[in-house]
Amino acid sequence: MNRILITGANRGLGLELTQQCAQRGDRIFASCRSPEKAAILEEIAAKHPGQVTLLPLDVADEQSIAACVARVAAEVKALDIIFNNAAIHGGDEHLSEVTAEILLKVLNVNAVGVVLVAQKFLPLLKKGHHPKLINISSEAGSISRMDHFRGYNYYGSKAALNMYTRSLALDPETAGVTVIALHPGWVRTDMGGADAHLSATQSAAGILKVTDGLAPVDNGKFYTWEGIEYPW
Ligand SMILES: NC(=O)c1ccc[n+]([C@@H]2O[C@H](COP(=O)([O-])OP(=O)(O)OC[C@H]3O[C@@H](n4cnc5c(N)ncnc54)[C@H](OP(=O)(O)O)[C@@H]3O)[C@@H](O)[C@H]2O)c1
């Protein structure tokens, strides 16, 4: 039984991770911006009494993160896994159309938010059993694989997230926590679209298998949902 925090748990991959973790008996803090509107999450919680707690969390809002830490700390002494899953895409504008406002918004949610979640939950995570911080990144954040124009917002934010992942992994303050970036594959969600290769079920199952198999030697690595190392 792992004690797990999932961000962006109300739909897409976060919802599927919640579902699969609940099925295998984990204790889950399923966070999202508007839990009062998360009907499917409510159903999962009802099916697994005492296992799934819905909590409000906007990863772009420091006060919201602090309030979420307090709610989790009131229920458990430690967290074993955090899935930093929440993200936005922002759009693929060319240079003439991109704005500072959208660039900063996407960076804030997809990268800065992950660092702040890590910072504020670290005391709980450090008390966990073989604690793991899983930053759901993307092949879109791989600088070496970017060989044609795709956009600025999402790509820059995931590249920043990848570097933040390495920083988090190597920061002496996170000693004992295994930190990785993980590409979930191209997944049929609102973000991935209907043509994507993988169902959320397949991707989440892969993510959980990779997470379960992590050892301290994996700290600071970038893996795919199949456990294959991906180039930065
Ligand atoms: N789908 C793919 O093909 C694919 C490929 C590579 C990487 N990824 C990554 O996989 C992860 C999950 O993506 P997905 O496909 O499941 O996306 P999705 O279906 O668009 O879901 C995104 C989730 O993030 C939440 N979110 C957005 N902004 C937030 C904020 N400020 N605070 C808290 N939650 C917020 C959304 O909540 P609301 O409902 O409140 O908006 C939603 O729960 C993301 O990190 C994404 O970048 C996905």
The ligand as an ORCA input file, in Angstrom:
! r2SCAN-3c Opt
* xyz 0 1
  N      -1.906     12.949    -23.627
  C      -0.710     12.854    -24.199
  O      -0.562     12.377    -25.333
  C       0.516     13.303    -23.454
  C       1.757     13.160    -24.079
  C       2.908     13.538    -23.398
  C       2.803     14.041    -22.111
  N       1.577     14.178    -21.533
  C       1.530     14.700    -20.161
  O       0.743     13.839    -19.357
  C       0.131     14.595    -18.293
  C      -1.361     14.342    -18.292
  O      -1.885     14.799    -19.524
  P      -3.356     14.435    -20.037
  O      -3.187     13.940    -21.419
  O      -4.053     13.634    -19.023
  O      -3.967     15.916    -20.104
  P      -5.461     16.429    -19.932
  O      -6.415     15.368    -20.264
  O      -5.515     17.731    -20.645
  O      -5.553     16.693    -18.334
  C      -4.766     17.703    -17.760
  C      -5.030     17.724    -16.270
  O      -4.227     18.774    -15.692
  C      -5.079     19.566    -14.876
  N      -4.598     20.923    -14.691
  C      -4.361     21.864    -15.622
  N      -3.936     23.004    -15.025
  C      -3.896     22.753    -13.687
  C      -3.537     23.511    -12.551
  N      -3.139     24.796    -12.641
  N      -3.608     22.926    -11.330
  C      -4.007     21.639    -11.202
  N      -4.393     20.873    -12.243
  C      -4.328     21.430    -13.477
  C      -6.437     19.524    -15.573
  O      -7.442     19.955    -14.690
  P      -8.754     20.829    -15.178
  O      -9.809     19.835    -15.553
  O      -9.080     21.632    -13.952
  O      -8.316     21.661    -16.334
  C      -6.491     18.033    -15.916
  O      -6.844     17.302    -14.779
  C       0.520     16.051    -18.552
  O       1.653     16.381    -17.788
  C       0.879     16.065    -20.031
  O       1.763     17.109    -20.366
  C       0.434     13.824    -22.159
*
